Amino acid sequence: MVRIRLRRTGAKKQASYRVVVADQRSPRDGRFIENLGHYNPRTNPPTFEIDKERTAYWLDQGAQPSESVAQLLRNVDLTGGEEEGNL
């Protein structure tokens, strides 16, 4: 199964993340199919940028977002699959 999830980047205790499409079996920071954007929780307010067209394409193809990505997608009016609720 293909998932849309976060990939950790940045130095120790200074995490930032890339939003990537990856196979569910690959490790968190391992191989990925496509980079969709980035998320930096350390800025005030947190920075989240994503390619909406490519994200919509992958969701149409059946990619399932992780819980954290689904929450971020709801904030930018892209639904995270069938999940419709507050986290």
Contact map, one row per residue, 1 for C-alpha under 8 A:
111000000000000000000011000000000000000000000000000000000000001100000000000000000000000
111100000000000000001111000000000000000000000000000000000000011100000000000000000000000
111110000000000000001111000000000000000000000000000000000000001111000000000000000000000
011111000000000000111100000000000000000000000000000000000000001111001000000000000000000
001111100000000000111100000000000000000000000000000000000000000011011000000000000000000
000111110000000011110000000100000000000000000000000000000000000000011000000000000000000
000011111000000011110000000110000000000000000000000000000000000000000000000000000000000
000001111100001111000000000110000000000000000000000000000000000000000000000000000000000
000000111110001111000000000000000000000000000000000000000000000000000000000000000000000
000000011111011110000000000000000000000000000000000000000000000000000000000000000000000
000000001111111000000000000000000000000000000000000000000000000000000000000000000000000
000000000111111000000000000000000000000000000000000000000000000000000000000000000000000
000000000011111000000000000000000000000000000000000000000000000000000000000000000000000
000000000111111100000000000000000000000001000000000000000000000000000000000000000000000
000000011111111110000000000000000000000111000000000000000000000000000000000000000000000
000000011100011111000000000000000000011111000000000000000000000000000000000000000000000
000001111100001111100000000000000000011100000000000000000000000000000000000000000000000
000001111000000111110000000000000011111000000000000000000000000000000000000000000000000
000111100000000011111000000000000011111000000000010000000000000000001000000000000000000
000111100000000001111100000000011111100000000000000000000000000000000000000000000000000
011110000000000000111110000000011111000000000000000000000000001000000000000000000000000
011110000000000000011111010000111100000000000000000000000000000000000000000000000000000
111000000000000000001111110000011000000000000000000000000000000000000000000000000000000
111000000000000000000111110000000000000000000000000000000000000000000000000000000000000
000000000000000000000011111000000000000000000000000000000000000000000000000000000000000
000000000000000000000111111101110000000000000000000000000000000000000000000000000000000
000000000000000000000000111111100000000000000000000000000000000000000000000000000000000
000001110000000000000000011111000000000000000000000000000000000000000000000000000000000
000000110000000000000000001111100000000000000000000000000000000000000000000000000000000
000000000000000000000000011111110000000000000000000000000000000000000000000000000000000
000000000000000000000100011011111000000000000000000000000000000000000000000000000000000
000000000000000000011110010001111110000000000000000000000000000000000000000000000000000
000000000000000000011110000000111110000000000000000000000000000000000000000000000000000
000000000000000000011100000000011111000000000000000000000000000000000000000000000000000
000000000000000001111000000000011111100000000000000000000000000000000000000000000000000
000000000000000001111000000000000111110000000000011001100000000000000000000000000000000
000000000000000001110000000000000011111000000001111000000000000000000000000000000000000
000000000000000111100000000000000001111100000011110000000000000000000000000000000000000
000000000000000111100000000000000000111110000111100000000000000000000000000000000000000
000000000000001110000000000000000000011111100111000000000000000000000000000000000000000
000000000000001100000000000000000000001111111110000000000000000000000000000000000000000
000000000000011100000000000000000000000111110100000000000000000000000000000000000000000
000000000000000000000000000000000000000111111110000000000000000000000000000000000000000
000000000000000000000000000000000000000011111110000000000000000000000000000000000000000
000000000000000000000000000000000000000010111110000000000000000000000000000000000000000
000000000000000000000000000000000000001111111111000000000000000000000000000000000000000
000000000000000000000000000000000000011110111111100000000000000000000000000000000000000
000000000000000000000000000000000000111100000111110000000000000000000001000000000000000
000000000000000000000000000000000000111000000011111000000000000000000000000000000000000
000000000000000000100000000000000001110000000001111100100000000000000000000000000000000
000000000000000000000000000000000001100000000000111111100000000000000000000000000000000
000000000000000000000000000000000000000000000000011111110000000000000000000001000000000
000000000000000000000000000000000000000000000000001111111000000000000000000000000000000
000000000000000000000000000000000001000000000000001111111100000000000000000000000000000
000000000000000000000000000000000001000000000000011111111110000000000000000000000000000
000000000000000000000000000000000000000000000000000111111111000000000000000001000000000
000000000000000000000000000000000000000000000000000011111111100000000000000000000000000
000000000000000000000000000000000000000000000000000001111111111000000000000000000000000
000000000000000000000000000000000000000000000000000000111111111100000000000000011000000
000000000000000000000000000000000000000000000000000000011111111000000000000000000000000
000000000000000000000000000000000000000000000000000000001111111000000000000000000000000
010000000000000000000000000000000000000000000000000000000111111100000000000000000000000
111100000000000000001000000000000000000000000000000000000111111110000000000000000000000
111100000000000000000000000000000000000000000000000000000010011111000000000000011000000
001110000000000000000000000000000000000000000000000000000000001111111100000000011000000
001110000000000000000000000000000000000000000000000000000000000111111100000000000000000
000000000000000000000000000000000000000000000000000000000000000011111110000000000000000
000011000000000000000000000000000000000000000000000000000000000011111111000000000000000
000111000000000000100000000000000000000000000000000000000000000011111111100000010000000
000000000000000000000000000000000000000000000000000000000000000011111111110000111010000
000000000000000000000000000000000000000000000000000000000000000000111111111000010000011
000000000000000000000000000000000000000000000001000000000000000000011111111100000000000
000000000000000000000000000000000000000000000000000000000000000000001111111111110000000
000000000000000000000000000000000000000000000000000000000000000000000111111111110000000
000000000000000000000000000000000000000000000000000000000000000000000011111111000000000
000000000000000000000000000000000000000000000000000000000000000000000001111111000000000
000000000000000000000000000000000000000000000000000000000000000000000000111111100000000
000000000000000000000000000000000000000000000000000100010000000000000000111111110000000
000000000000000000000000000000000000000000000000000000000000000000000100110011111111000
000000000000000000000000000000000000000000000000000000000010000110001110110001111111000
000000000000000000000000000000000000000000000000000000000010000110000100000000111110000
000000000000000000000000000000000000000000000000000000000000000000000000000000111111000
000000000000000000000000000000000000000000000000000000000000000000000100000000111111100
000000000000000000000000000000000000000000000000000000000000000000000000000000110111110
000000000000000000000000000000000000000000000000000000000000000000000000000000000011111
000000000000000000000000000000000000000000000000000000000000000000000010000000000001111
000000000000000000000000000000000000000000000000000000000000000000000010000000000000111
